[in-house]
Amino acid sequence: MATPILFFFLVTLSSLAHSKHFTVELIHRDSPHSPLYNPLNTVTDRLNAAFLRSISRSRRFSYQQTDLQSGLVGAGGEFFMSITIGTPPMKVLAIADTGSDLTWVQCKPCQQCYKENGPIFDKKKSSTYKNEPCDSRNCHTLSTNERGCDSKDICKYRYSYGDQSFTKGDVATETISIGSASGSPVSFPGTVFGCGYNNGGNFDETGSGIIGLGGGQLSLISQLSWSISNKFSYCLSHKSSTMNGTSVINLGTNSIPSGPSKEDSVVISTPLVDKEPRTYYYLTLEAISVGKTKIPYTYNPNDDGIFSDKSGNIIIDSGTTLTLLDSGFYDRFGAAVEESVTGAKRVSDPQGLLSHCFRAGKEELGLPEITVHFTGADVRLSPLNAFVKVSEDMVCLSMIPTTDIAIYGNFAQMDFLVGYDLEMRTVSFQRMDCSGNL
């Protein structure tokens, strides 16, 4: 059974000086290993919470927002990452977000900080902490509505999010370290981050802040670009909510999918599309096939005979559970799915979150093969990628309509090695069992 995806990052590094590669182990939020594990929550409870986060998160991608580059945090974060910050190092656990750039953590002294289970970073106790001046290049990388300056010439940042969460503080540099199973932790001195002293909203008290893994200049991925050869990948296992499943993120030279190990695991690639804001990873969706029926991904949002430009029309995001598709296209797509399902009748989702649900009858349930056609890459989905079992006799399509930007969510990416080559500007897909060794 598919379950919501929220992971904690545990990092094992090989020496960057030699291999420029390291692997991050992910622990599902609902695994018994997770600090958020609640044995009283049912699978249905966890699914519905994840679906609500998907819907809330998707609204923060909207082009109508004035603070797009502030990212997608708050309650929508689906991953956590463990790092150390400062000298001497202090361990922090923060949301790792592919839809955010600037990394920030709560800092003492707080004007207003949300409740946090762990200790709050105290910049005065770190010998490597350094504020960024207002005229610095790092300060001016922030948009004008995200930065400010005080009388001491200290660069300030301010982010507000679609769910009313917010953070304000100083832009600074600090030493961030990631632990290594093969030796000493690897340190990255002079990493730009936000020291947040005014934070509130819907942040989970388990986390200290945000680790930005987006495509913008201030993200951790961009700041480590030389060390990781501008490459990273992840492999999310549908078994990762159990004791037996492991998911990982790889950063560095060897992280990108290579040759196939069997026919079904051939590597396919599609171009990344450069669009603003650069935080997000944009792909071009050309069509989706339901069985042998191929439905072009075109739509006419203004009903004026002019079809929208399809280049970069979908964001690939590891932090959103569901896949969200333009509502104009979804009507035709959903009808094709309904026509292709056998051995079941269409029913309403009791929670009202998913649009196409099916209850099995006496006959064996038959689900169609769904293929997602990106430019140059036809990604064949398994039933676990496209449907979610919400009860013993009910399955629902894990794709819903949206009037905002489309999002390719993490259910659709399970058991694929998804590689981002930011030098070649491509995203690649390779089918594999992510619960095994990569």
Secondary structure, 3 states (H helix, E strand, C coil): CCCCCCEEEEEEECCCCCCCEEEEEEEECCCCCCCCCCCCCCHHHHHHHHHHHHHHHHHCCCCCCCCHHHCCCHHHCCEEEEEEECCCCEEEEEEEECCCCCCEEEEECCCECCCCCCCCEEHHHCCCCEECECCCHHHHHCCCCCEEECCCCEEEEEEECCCCCEEEEEEEEEEEEECCCCCCCEEEEEEEEEEEEEEECCCCCCCCEEEECCCCCCCHHHHCCCCCCCEEEEECCCCCCCCCCCEEEEEEHHHCCCCCCCHHHCCEEEECECCCCCCCCEECEEEEEECCEEEECCCCCCCCCCCCCCCCCEEECCCCCCEEEEHHHHHHHHHHHHHHCECEEEECCCCCCCCCEEEECCCCCECCCEEEEECCEEEEECHHHHEEEEECCEEEECEEEECCCEEECCCCCCCEEEEEECCCCEEEEEECCCCCCC
